[in-house]
Each structure stands twice: as structure tokens, then as C-alpha cells.
Amino acid sequence: MRSIALRVEHRQQQSLSPRLQQAVRLLQLSSLDFAQEVHDALGKNPFLEGDESDPEAPAADLPETDVEPGLAAPAAASADEPFLDTSAVMDTSPEGDADGDVDYSERDSWQADGLSSQRRGEEGDLSAMDMMAVETSLNEHLHGQINVLPLSMRDVVLAKSIVESLDDDGYLRTDLDELIELTELDPPASPDELQVALRLVQSLDPLGVAARSVGECLLLQLSSIEDEGEREIARHIVTDHLDCLAAKDVAGLARKLKRTPAEIEGVCDRIRRLDPRPGWHFGASQVQYVTPDVIIRKLRGAWRVQLNPSIVPKVRLNHVYAEMFQRHRQAQNGEMAAHLQEARWTVRNIEQRFATILSVSEAIVKRQKHFFEYGALAMKPLGLREIADEVGLHESTVSRVTNNKYMATPLGVFELKYFFSRAMTTASGGACSATAIRGVIKDMIEAERSSAPLSDAEIARQLAQQGLVVARRTVTKYRQLLKIEAVERRRRAA
């Protein structure tokens, strides 16, 4: 019979300290998320201070390194020592004269001009802000047209309810039955009334607005085709053969519509000039820009790696507050002590983040220098372990550094993980990177004839002739990564 017993075991388990947990979290953030994190820390922690008086000040003091063959990357510092000299990267003292005095006359003059400009605006004169162009949204553009039409109040409510249900593309994705409850009319709107209101909105500018599908959007814009014969052919194509249009099957369309390929090609080109997203012409476009973390330049024959000055936050420990707290520290000030400790961790972890990014970037540039000279075809196979062994870090740390971090080069802006690819064996027994093979595939497709595009199988055959043994499905995967359409969609009539 088994009995219940207590047993004590000693077991070692590795765990990260709070400071290292914060360091890992800051390291894997993108530059935008990291900037927001630093901004939040400045707002919450009284022992941290920032200086935004001169955003370009750190550029001259940023560490730069020549990356040449045979030079080893700097060894990583221990977890208890700072990676970078704080005075070099984090110095945020304002520039002034020899005595440290800052000339504020220019700033005061600018502020005075701003106040006088504001007063002129308040007195009725036009100011600079009054002359700025204001973006008009799609809803405002349609509401303005509805307001000048001779409609009853009920029709106006129905039309505007449809307008408010449009998405950014200008499409109506909501069923008309759902709009009946949203209008809250008494008596409730009927489906026929909503159909009339929908036709009214679809007749407004821009053409194609309030469509419920791509086909309907194109049909609403066919009135812009002046030639009646072409317009009728386009109507048949959009209504019955939209899949053939998408596949660019000109021969199939000519056979089904009993027209010549030249006629069908002309009509298809005219249809492609229509706008499938009419709502994009209104409102400010949401463009997501990438801010590079490091900048690569070639100076005096050597590639130089530099941190981007615009992403290095000017954050430092407020020594005045820290010394005052240490002198008047009491037992009940545990929260302030925690803030002070967190401020010290934040400054050191910021230094550690940029030092790690810099050392990994140096190692990448050293290994992939031929890419910067000759392009993607010269990319070498590279794994995380190679960089980790060179800079003295763990593979997981290198993985965190290469995600959401970008490098500005003369060839463009690339994510750091772009430079890593597995090795593929060539027919001669050598190794070639997957990035180089994608570059070869891209060059092949760009050089193909539009009337006879290359299929994935044909691309694989030509690669084999060059000594690159790649399966057809691998070619398909690489083509999709390059965002290149299939052969049927690239085919054009001769």
C-alpha cells in the first residue's frame, strides 16, 4: 500500500532579472514602438529627462566603424556593464557659449512672431494656417452633393445613411436590410426606398461609388467610355467574363464574344483604366514610412556603419533629483526608490539596445559586403548562428535584433533579417543563397516577352541550365514572395 510522503529537492533554474527582462523587451521593439516606449517612460518617471532642443546634435558623436575584411566585431559587454559610453550617445547638453549660457534671443523672436501671427488671425486677417489646404473626405464630398439636390427630408436621411456606411474604398459592404434599422424612420424605410437611395448615391461623383462588388463598380464607370461599341463589349466582359479579364485571357474572350483579339485587347486596356477603388481619391492617404535604424555608406573604399541619429533618444538620468532623493531618502519612499532604479535600468538598456544593433549590423555588412557592391545576385548564405558567434550573443538575441530593424543602404532600405538566407547547393557543389536565386528569377521575368511569359516550370528549367537546381514549387514560392503574378496573368496578346 502506497503512502503519502513529503520530499524536499534542490533544483537550479535560470531566470531573467527584471532589468534583463526590460532589456529584452526593449531590444525586440521596432523603432516606432521603442520611441513610444521611451516617451511613456519620460512621462511616468521623474528621474528621467530628455532634451529635444537640437535633434541633430548627436550626429557628430555617434560611433562609426570601418568594416573591412579581417576586422572582428567588438565583443559584447556583460549584462552589468554599459555597452556604450553615455557621454557619446546620450549627451543632450544644449549648445551655448564657453560659459554654458544659451542664447534665447532667436527663440524669443520666433515666439513673438508666432504670437503676433496668431493675433492677426484673431483680428480677421488671414494667417498661415488659414491658407493651408484641407483634405476633403469621401463622406463630406458626397454629403455636399446631396445637400444641393431637391430631395425630401426622408430621401436625404436614406441617402446619407448609405454614405455613412461606405468604407475607405467607396464600397457599400453593409446589406440594405441592416440599414433599415439604422435610419430609425417612422414609418420604417422599405427595401424599395433604399434601392432608390442607393441608385441616387451611385449617380454621384466619383463614378463607381457605393458599389457592392468590383463588377458593379466597373459597370457604374462604363459610361465614361465614349465609343458605344466598345462600351457594349466592356459591359459583356464585366458582367459575364470578369474572371477571364482578371486572367488576361484575351484569346478566350475573343472566342466567346466572337471578336478579334485586337478589339478585345483594346477594350480590356480601357477597362483597366477604370478605378476599382474610387474612395481612394479623397482623404489623406495613410502612408506608413519605415525609419532605418542604421545607415550604410561607402567612404574611402570602406563600408561604414552608423546609427541613425533620428532614432537615438536623448534620455539621461536627472542627477539633481537623484542626489536630492538620496540625501532625503526615507523608509516610506519605496515607490520613489523603485522609480530611481527603473530610470537607471532604462538608460543602461537603451545603451545596450543600440550597441547590440550596431554590432550586429557591422557583422552583417562584413559578411555581405558583396551585396552592397553588386546587388542581390551576390548575396551569400548566412545564418543567425554565424552572426551570434561573431558578436558573442545568443541566436535568440540576434533574432530579436533583426526583426523590425531596418538598414538604409545605397540599394534601398532593407530589414536586417533580409540578409539571412539558407544555403542552396548548386550543380557544381557550391552554395548559393535563396535571395540570390530570387534575384535571378526576378531578372528572368523582367526580361521575358509579354506575349510569351515564362511559366514556373520553364524558369526552373532555365535555372537548372545555369547550375541552380530549384524545384518548380520553390520557384512558385519565390515568385509569390516577389509579388509577381502567375504566367496566365502576365500573358498579353501578341
C-alpha positions as CSV (number, residue, x, y, z in Angstrom):
1,M,0.0,0.0,0.0
2,R,1.4,3.4,-1.1
3,S,1.8,6.2,1.5
4,I,1.9,9.9,1.0
5,A,5.2,11.5,1.8
6,L,6.8,14.9,1.6
7,R,10.2,15.4,-0.1
8,V,12.5,18.4,-0.4
9,E,14.5,18.8,-3.6
10,H,17.1,21.4,-4.6
11,R,16.9,22.4,-8.2
12,Q,18.6,25.1,-10.1
13,Q,16.6,27.1,-12.6
14,Q,17.8,30.0,-14.7
15,S,15.6,33.1,-14.7
16,L,15.9,36.7,-16.0
17,S,16.2,39.6,-13.6
18,P,13.7,42.4,-14.0
19,R,16.4,44.6,-15.7
20,L,17.2,41.9,-18.2
21,Q,13.5,41.4,-18.9
22,Q,13.2,45.1,-19.7
23,A,16.4,44.9,-21.9
24,V,14.9,42.0,-23.9
25,R,11.6,43.8,-24.3
26,L,13.2,47.0,-25.5
27,L,15.5,45.1,-27.9
28,Q,12.7,43.4,-29.8
29,L,10.7,46.6,-30.3
30,S,10.7,48.4,-33.6
31,S,12.0,52.0,-33.8
32,L,8.5,53.5,-33.7
33,D,7.4,51.3,-30.7
34,F,10.7,52.0,-29.0
35,A,10.2,55.8,-29.4
36,Q,6.7,55.5,-27.9
37,E,8.1,53.4,-25.0
38,V,10.8,56.0,-24.2
39,H,8.2,58.7,-24.4
40,D,6.0,56.9,-21.9
41,A,8.9,56.3,-19.6
42,L,9.8,60.1,-19.7
43,G,6.2,60.9,-18.7
44,K,6.0,58.4,-15.8
45,N,9.4,58.5,-14.3
46,P,10.5,61.8,-12.6
47,F,14.2,60.7,-12.6
48,L,14.4,60.6,-16.4
49,E,14.8,63.7,-18.5
50,G,15.0,64.3,-22.3
51,D,16.3,67.1,-24.4
52,E,14.7,67.9,-27.7
53,S,16.2,71.3,-28.3
54,D,18.5,70.1,-31.1
55,P,17.5,66.8,-32.7
56,E,20.6,66.7,-34.9
57,A,23.1,67.2,-32.1
58,P,24.2,63.6,-31.5
59,A,25.1,63.0,-35.2
60,A,28.7,64.1,-34.8
61,D,29.2,61.9,-31.7
62,L,27.6,58.7,-33.0
63,P,30.1,55.8,-33.1
64,E,31.1,54.9,-36.6
65,T,33.2,51.9,-37.6
66,D,35.0,50.9,-40.7
67,V,34.0,47.4,-41.7
68,E,36.9,45.7,-43.6
69,P,37.9,42.1,-44.2
70,G,39.7,40.6,-41.2
71,L,38.4,43.0,-38.6
72,A,36.5,41.4,-35.8
73,A,33.3,42.9,-34.4
74,P,33.5,44.4,-30.9
75,A,32.9,41.9,-28.1
76,A,29.6,42.2,-26.3
77,A,29.8,43.7,-22.8
78,S,28.5,41.9,-19.8
79,A,25.0,42.3,-18.5
80,D,26.2,44.5,-15.6
81,E,28.2,47.0,-17.7
82,P,27.0,49.6,-20.2
83,F,27.6,48.8,-23.9
84,L,28.2,52.4,-25.0
85,D,29.7,55.5,-23.5
86,T,26.8,57.6,-22.2
87,S,28.6,60.8,-23.0
88,A,28.9,59.8,-26.6
89,V,25.4,58.6,-27.4
90,M,23.3,60.1,-24.6
91,D,24.8,63.6,-24.3
92,T,22.0,66.1,-24.5
93,S,23.5,69.3,-23.1
94,P,22.4,72.3,-25.1
95,E,25.0,74.1,-27.2
96,G,26.0,77.5,-25.9
97,D,28.9,79.7,-25.3
98,A,32.0,78.8,-23.4
99,D,30.3,79.6,-20.0
100,G,27.4,77.4,-20.8
101,D,24.9,80.2,-21.4
102,V,22.4,79.7,-24.1
103,D,21.3,82.5,-26.4
104,Y,17.5,82.5,-26.3
105,S,17.1,85.7,-28.3
106,E,16.3,83.8,-31.6
107,R,13.8,81.6,-29.8
108,D,12.1,84.6,-28.2
109,S,11.9,86.4,-31.5
110,W,10.3,83.3,-33.1
111,Q,7.8,83.1,-30.3
112,A,7.0,86.7,-30.7
113,D,6.4,86.3,-34.4
114,G,4.1,83.4,-33.7
115,L,2.1,85.3,-31.2
116,S,1.7,88.3,-33.5
117,S,0.7,86.0,-36.3
118,Q,-1.9,84.5,-34.0
119,R,-3.2,87.9,-33.1
120,R,-3.5,88.9,-36.8
121,G,-5.6,85.7,-37.3
122,E,-7.9,86.6,-34.4
123,E,-8.4,90.1,-35.7
124,G,-9.8,88.8,-39.0
125,D,-6.7,88.8,-41.3
126,L,-5.6,85.6,-42.9
127,S,-2.8,83.7,-41.2
128,A,-0.6,80.9,-42.5
129,M,-2.9,78.3,-41.0
130,D,-5.8,79.7,-42.9
131,M,-4.0,79.3,-46.2
132,M,-3.4,75.5,-45.7
133,A,-5.3,73.1,-47.9
134,V,-7.8,70.9,-46.0
135,E,-8.3,67.3,-47.1
136,T,-11.9,66.5,-48.1
137,S,-13.1,63.1,-47.1
138,L,-15.3,61.0,-49.3
139,N,-18.3,61.4,-46.9
140,E,-18.0,65.2,-47.0
141,H,-17.8,65.2,-50.8
142,L,-20.9,63.1,-51.1
143,H,-22.8,65.0,-48.4
144,G,-22.1,68.2,-50.2
145,Q,-23.7,66.9,-53.4
146,I,-26.7,65.5,-51.6
147,N,-27.4,68.8,-49.9
148,V,-27.9,70.7,-53.2
149,L,-30.3,68.1,-54.6
150,P,-34.1,68.8,-54.5
151,L,-34.9,65.9,-52.1
152,S,-37.3,65.4,-49.3
153,M,-36.0,65.0,-45.8
154,R,-36.8,61.3,-45.8
155,D,-34.8,60.8,-49.0
156,V,-31.9,62.8,-47.6
157,V,-31.8,60.7,-44.5
158,L,-31.8,57.5,-46.5
159,A,-29.1,58.7,-48.9
160,K,-26.8,59.9,-46.1
161,S,-27.2,56.7,-44.2
162,I,-25.8,54.9,-47.2
163,V,-23.0,57.4,-47.5
164,E,-22.1,56.9,-43.8
165,S,-21.9,53.1,-44.4
166,L,-19.3,53.3,-47.2
167,D,-15.8,52.0,-46.4
168,D,-12.5,53.7,-47.4
169,D,-12.6,52.1,-50.9
170,G,-16.0,53.7,-51.5
171,Y,-17.9,50.3,-51.4
172,L,-21.1,49.5,-49.6
173,R,-20.3,46.4,-47.6
174,T,-23.4,46.5,-45.5
175,D,-26.6,44.8,-46.5
176,L,-29.5,47.2,-47.3
177,D,-31.7,45.3,-44.8
178,E,-29.4,46.3,-41.9
179,L,-29.6,49.9,-42.9
180,I,-33.4,49.9,-42.3
181,E,-32.8,49.7,-38.5
182,L,-30.1,52.3,-38.6
183,T,-32.2,55.0,-40.3
184,E,-34.8,54.9,-37.4
185,L,-37.5,56.4,-39.6
186,D,-41.2,56.3,-38.8
187,P,-42.7,54.5,-40.7
188,P,-39.6,52.3,-41.4
189,A,-37.9,52.5,-44.7
190,S,-38.9,49.9,-47.3
191,P,-36.4,47.9,-49.4
192,D,-37.6,49.8,-52.5
193,E,-36.9,53.1,-50.9
194,L,-33.3,52.0,-50.0
195,Q,-32.8,50.8,-53.6
196,V,-33.8,54.2,-54.9
197,A,-31.5,55.9,-52.4
198,L,-28.7,53.6,-53.4
199,R,-29.1,54.4,-57.1
200,L,-29.1,58.1,-56.1
201,V,-25.8,57.8,-54.3
202,Q,-24.3,55.7,-57.1
203,S,-25.1,58.5,-59.6
204,L,-22.9,61.0,-57.6
205,D,-19.3,61.8,-58.2
206,P,-16.9,59.9,-58.2
207,L,-18.2,57.2,-60.6
208,G,-18.4,53.8,-59.1
209,V,-19.0,54.9,-55.5
210,A,-21.4,52.9,-53.3
211,A,-20.8,49.7,-55.4
212,R,-21.3,46.4,-53.7
213,S,-18.7,44.5,-55.8
214,V,-15.8,45.1,-58.1
215,G,-18.0,44.2,-61.1
216,E,-20.7,46.6,-60.1
217,C,-18.1,49.3,-59.5
218,L,-16.7,48.9,-63.1
219,L,-20.3,48.8,-64.5
220,L,-21.0,52.2,-62.9
221,Q,-18.0,53.6,-64.7
222,L,-18.6,52.3,-68.2
223,S,-20.5,55.5,-69.1
224,S,-17.0,57.1,-69.3
225,I,-16.3,55.0,-72.5
226,E,-17.3,57.2,-75.4
227,D,-17.5,54.6,-78.1
228,E,-20.8,52.8,-78.0
229,G,-19.4,49.6,-79.5
230,E,-16.5,49.4,-77.0
231,R,-18.9,50.2,-74.2
232,E,-21.2,47.3,-75.1
233,I,-18.2,44.9,-75.3
234,A,-16.9,46.1,-72.0
235,R,-20.4,45.5,-70.5
236,H,-20.4,41.9,-71.6
237,I,-16.9,41.4,-70.3
238,V,-17.5,42.9,-66.9
239,T,-20.9,41.2,-66.5
240,D,-20.2,37.7,-67.7
241,H,-16.4,37.2,-68.1
242,L,-14.8,39.1,-65.3
243,D,-12.6,36.0,-64.4
244,C,-11.2,36.0,-68.0
245,L,-10.5,39.7,-67.7
246,A,-8.5,39.1,-64.5
247,A,-6.6,36.2,-66.0
248,K,-5.9,38.4,-69.1
249,D,-7.2,35.6,-71.3
250,V,-7.6,37.7,-74.5
251,A,-7.9,34.7,-76.8
252,G,-10.6,33.1,-74.7
253,L,-12.6,36.4,-74.6
254,A,-12.2,36.8,-78.3
255,R,-13.5,33.3,-78.9
256,K,-16.5,33.7,-76.5
257,L,-17.5,37.2,-77.8
258,K,-16.7,36.4,-81.4
259,R,-14.4,39.4,-81.7
260,T,-10.9,39.8,-82.9
261,P,-8.1,39.7,-80.3
262,A,-7.1,43.2,-81.2
263,E,-10.6,44.5,-80.4
264,I,-10.7,42.6,-77.1
265,E,-7.3,43.8,-76.1
266,G,-8.3,47.5,-76.7
267,V,-11.4,47.1,-74.7
268,C,-9.6,45.3,-71.9
269,D,-7.0,48.1,-71.7
270,R,-9.8,50.6,-71.5
271,I,-11.4,48.7,-68.6
272,R,-8.1,48.5,-66.8
273,R,-8.0,52.3,-66.8
274,L,-11.2,52.4,-64.7
275,D,-10.8,52.9,-60.9
276,P,-11.7,49.9,-58.8
277,R,-11.3,52.0,-55.6
278,P,-13.0,55.4,-56.1
279,G,-12.8,56.2,-52.4
280,W,-9.1,56.5,-52.5
281,H,-9.2,59.9,-54.2
282,F,-10.5,61.5,-51.0
283,G,-9.0,62.0,-47.6
284,A,-5.4,61.9,-46.6
285,S,-3.6,58.7,-47.6
286,Q,-2.2,56.6,-44.7
287,V,1.4,56.1,-45.7
288,Q,3.5,54.0,-43.3
289,Y,7.1,55.1,-43.6
290,V,10.0,53.0,-42.4
291,T,12.6,54.7,-40.3
292,P,16.0,52.9,-40.7
293,D,17.9,52.1,-37.5
294,V,21.4,52.1,-39.2
295,I,22.8,53.8,-42.2
296,I,25.4,52.2,-44.5
297,R,27.8,54.5,-46.5
298,K,30.9,53.8,-48.5
299,L,33.7,56.2,-47.6
300,R,37.2,55.9,-48.9
301,G,36.6,52.5,-50.2
302,A,35.3,51.0,-47.0
303,W,31.7,50.5,-45.9
304,R,30.8,52.5,-42.7
305,V,28.0,51.6,-40.3
306,Q,26.4,54.4,-38.4
307,L,23.3,54.6,-36.1
308,N,20.5,56.7,-37.4
309,P,20.7,59.9,-35.3
310,S,17.0,60.5,-35.5
311,I,16.1,57.3,-33.6
312,V,18.6,57.7,-30.8
313,P,16.6,59.1,-27.9
314,K,18.3,61.8,-25.8
315,V,17.5,60.4,-22.5
316,R,19.5,60.7,-19.3
317,L,19.3,60.3,-15.6
318,N,18.3,63.5,-13.7
319,H,21.2,63.6,-11.3
320,V,19.8,66.6,-9.4
321,Y,16.7,64.8,-8.5
322,A,18.6,61.5,-7.8
323,E,21.0,63.3,-5.4
324,M,18.2,65.1,-3.6
325,F,16.4,61.8,-3.1
326,Q,19.5,60.0,-1.9
327,R,20.1,62.8,0.7
328,H,16.5,62.8,2.0
329,R,15.7,59.1,1.5
330,Q,13.3,57.6,4.0
331,A,11.8,54.2,4.5
332,Q,8.4,55.2,3.3
333,N,9.7,56.3,-0.1
334,G,9.8,52.9,-1.6
335,E,7.9,53.9,-4.7
336,M,10.4,56.7,-5.5
337,A,13.3,54.3,-4.9
338,A,11.7,51.9,-7.5
339,H,11.4,54.8,-10.0
340,L,15.1,55.6,-9.5
341,Q,16.2,52.0,-10.0
342,E,14.0,51.8,-13.1
343,A,15.4,55.0,-14.5
344,R,18.9,53.6,-14.2
345,W,17.9,50.4,-15.9
346,T,16.2,52.3,-18.7
347,V,19.3,54.4,-19.5
348,R,21.6,51.4,-19.5
349,N,19.1,49.2,-21.5
350,I,18.8,52.0,-24.1
351,E,22.6,52.0,-24.5
352,Q,22.6,48.2,-24.7
353,R,19.9,48.2,-27.4
354,F,21.8,50.5,-29.8
355,A,25.1,48.9,-29.1
356,T,23.7,45.5,-30.0
357,I,22.0,46.8,-33.1
358,L,25.3,48.4,-34.2
359,S,27.5,45.3,-33.5
360,V,25.0,43.0,-35.4
361,S,24.8,45.4,-38.3
362,E,28.6,45.6,-38.5
363,A,28.8,41.8,-38.7
364,I,26.2,41.7,-41.4
365,V,27.9,44.3,-43.5
366,K,31.2,42.5,-43.1
367,R,29.7,39.2,-44.3
368,Q,27.5,40.6,-47.1
369,K,29.8,43.3,-48.5
370,H,29.5,41.9,-52.0
371,F,25.7,42.5,-51.8
372,F,26.3,46.2,-51.4
373,E,28.7,46.2,-54.3
374,Y,26.9,44.1,-56.8
375,G,23.3,43.6,-55.6
376,A,21.1,40.7,-54.7
377,L,22.8,38.2,-57.0
378,A,25.9,38.5,-54.8
379,M,24.1,37.7,-51.5
380,K,25.8,34.9,-49.6
381,P,24.1,32.3,-47.4
382,L,24.0,33.5,-43.9
383,G,22.6,32.0,-40.7
384,L,21.9,33.5,-37.3
385,R,24.5,31.3,-35.6
386,E,27.3,32.8,-37.7
387,I,26.5,36.3,-36.6
388,A,25.8,35.2,-33.0
389,D,29.2,33.5,-32.7
390,E,31.0,36.6,-34.2
391,V,29.4,39.2,-31.9
392,G,29.3,36.9,-28.8
393,L,25.5,36.9,-28.5
394,H,22.8,34.2,-28.4
395,E,20.9,33.3,-31.5
396,S,17.7,34.4,-29.9
397,T,19.2,37.8,-29.3
398,V,20.3,38.2,-32.9
399,S,16.8,37.1,-34.0
400,R,15.2,39.9,-31.8
401,V,17.7,42.4,-33.3
402,T,17.0,41.5,-36.9
403,N,13.2,41.7,-36.6
404,N,11.6,45.1,-37.2
405,K,15.0,46.8,-37.6
406,Y,15.9,48.4,-40.9
407,M,19.2,49.3,-42.7
408,A,19.4,52.1,-45.2
409,T,21.8,51.3,-48.0
410,P,22.6,52.7,-51.4
411,L,20.4,49.9,-52.8
412,G,17.4,50.8,-50.7
413,V,16.1,50.1,-47.2
414,F,16.1,46.5,-46.0
415,E,15.1,44.7,-42.9
416,L,18.1,43.2,-41.1
417,K,16.6,39.7,-41.5
418,Y,16.6,40.2,-45.3
419,F,20.4,39.4,-45.2
420,F,19.8,36.0,-43.8
421,S,19.0,33.0,-46.0
422,R,19.7,29.3,-46.1
423,A,22.3,27.8,-48.4
424,M,21.2,26.0,-51.5
425,T,23.6,23.6,-53.2
426,T,24.4,24.3,-56.9
427,A,25.2,21.7,-59.6
428,S,28.9,22.3,-59.1
429,G,28.8,21.6,-55.4
430,G,28.9,25.2,-54.3
431,A,26.4,27.2,-52.2
432,C,24.0,29.9,-53.2
433,S,21.6,31.9,-51.1
434,A,17.9,31.9,-51.7
435,T,18.0,35.7,-52.0
436,A,20.3,35.4,-55.0
437,I,18.0,32.9,-56.6
438,R,15.1,35.2,-56.2
439,G,17.1,37.9,-57.8
440,V,17.8,35.6,-60.8
441,I,14.1,34.8,-61.1
442,K,13.2,38.5,-61.0
443,D,15.6,39.3,-63.7
444,M,14.3,36.5,-65.9
445,I,10.7,37.6,-65.5
446,E,11.6,41.3,-66.2
447,A,13.4,40.2,-69.4
448,E,10.6,38.0,-70.7
449,R,8.3,38.8,-73.7
450,S,4.8,40.0,-72.7
451,S,3.3,37.7,-75.4
452,A,5.2,34.7,-74.2
453,P,5.8,34.9,-70.4
454,L,7.8,32.2,-68.6
455,S,6.0,29.6,-66.6
456,D,7.3,28.4,-63.2
457,A,8.4,25.1,-64.8
458,E,10.3,26.9,-67.6
459,I,12.0,29.2,-65.0
460,A,13.1,26.1,-63.1
461,R,14.5,24.6,-66.3
462,Q,16.5,27.7,-67.1
463,L,17.8,27.9,-63.6
464,A,19.0,24.2,-63.9
465,Q,20.8,25.2,-67.1
466,Q,22.7,27.8,-65.0
467,G,23.6,25.2,-62.4
468,L,20.9,26.2,-59.9
469,V,18.8,23.2,-59.1
470,V,15.4,24.5,-57.8
471,A,12.1,22.7,-57.8
472,R,9.1,24.1,-59.6
473,R,7.2,24.6,-56.4
474,T,10.1,26.5,-54.9
475,V,10.1,28.8,-57.9
476,T,6.4,29.4,-57.3
477,K,7.0,30.3,-53.7
478,Y,9.8,32.7,-54.6
479,R,7.7,34.3,-57.3
480,Q,4.9,34.9,-54.8
481,L,7.4,36.4,-52.3
482,L,8.4,38.8,-55.1
483,K,4.7,39.6,-55.6
484,I,4.8,38.7,-59.2
485,E,1.6,37.4,-60.9
486,A,1.3,33.9,-62.4
487,V,2.0,33.3,-66.0
488,E,-1.6,33.5,-67.0
489,R,-2.0,37.0,-65.6
490,R,1.3,38.2,-67.2
491,R,0.4,36.9,-70.7
492,R,-0.5,39.6,-73.2
493,A,-1.7,39.2,-76.8
494,A,1.0,39.4,-79.5
